[in-house]
Amino acid sequence: MCLQYIKLKTKNPNASQFGYVPCGVCEECRRRTQNDWKFRLNSEFLKLKKEGWNVAFCTLTYNEENLPKIPKELFKNEESYQEIPCFSKSDVTNWIHGVRQYFKYHNNFTRGNNIRYFIASEYGSNTHRPHYHAILAWPSEVSYKLMHQVCTEKWTHGYMFPRDERGDKGMLPFEIVGDASRAINYVAKYACKDIDFNDTIKNANLNTKMKLFKDINSFHLQSKSMGFEIIKNMNDEEKRQAFIHGISFQGDGEVYKVPIYIKNKIVFDNYYVTREDGTRLVRRKASEFFDKYKNELFREKSKF
C-alpha cells in the first residue's frame, strides 16, 4: 500500500470531487511495480521458453565518444549548464527496431513471431554512466550466435555484453540456460524510476516539462501486451483463482498478485466510438468475466 497517496481533483461530475492515486516513488510503490513486472516477465518469457523459443540477456553500454549528455536546452539558463551523462531512449528504440527489422527481412519474422523484449535503463551509482539491460526471446530457427551478432552490429554507440555469445571474462553467456527467473528478477529492479539518476539531476535546474526530457530520463521498453498470454489462455475459473490467490512461477518461490494492467484487460472489453469530426475514441465496458464474478471479486479479500 502506498505510503504517500497523491490527492487529485476529478473531472467526472458524477464522481467525488477528489480522488487519490499512488505516488509511484515510495518504497511500497516501487516494490509493487517491481513485483508487477516480475509477474509479467515470468508470464512472458517462461511461457516462450516452454514453447521452444530462445531467450537471452545482454547489456548495452556507451563508449566515451557516444556517451549522451543532458542537452543545453533542457537547462533553465546557461549559467546552470553542466555536463551530466544521461539516458537516450531514442538510442535504444532505434537499436531494437533495427534488430527486429533485420529479422523481418532476412528471416520473415512477422508480428506474431517477431522478437519479444523487455529493456530497462540503469544509471551506475559509482560511475554515473547510463547502460541498459535487455531480455530477448525469438523463434529457435535463429541461432544464439546470429542473434548476438546482429544485436552487436546494431548497437553502434559502444559495447554490448557479453562480447562473446558464449560468455567471456567471467560473464554469463548470452543464452539464458534453464529458467529465466534470475535474469527476470534482475531487470525488474530497474522498471522503477532510477534513484541514482534522479539524485544526480535533482539540483541541475532542468526544465523537466519539456518533451525532450522524456528521452534523457530513466525508462523501460517492452513488447505490446507483455505477460498477458498466461491469463488470456486460462478458463474463467482459473482466472478467478488467480485474482483471489495470485500466481506462482516455476523457479521462483514467490506468489504474485495479478497486476492491475492485466486485471483491466480481463474485466474490461474495449470498443471504439467515432466523433463527428471522424476521430475514433477508445471506450470500455465490463466484460462477461466481470459480470459473472463481480459479486465474489468484491466480496473476497485478497491475501496480499
Summary of the structure (lengths in Angstrom):
residues: 304
radius of gyration: 21.6
end to end distance: 9.9
largest distance: 62.8
contacts: 822
relative contact order: 0.16
helix: 39%
strand: 22%
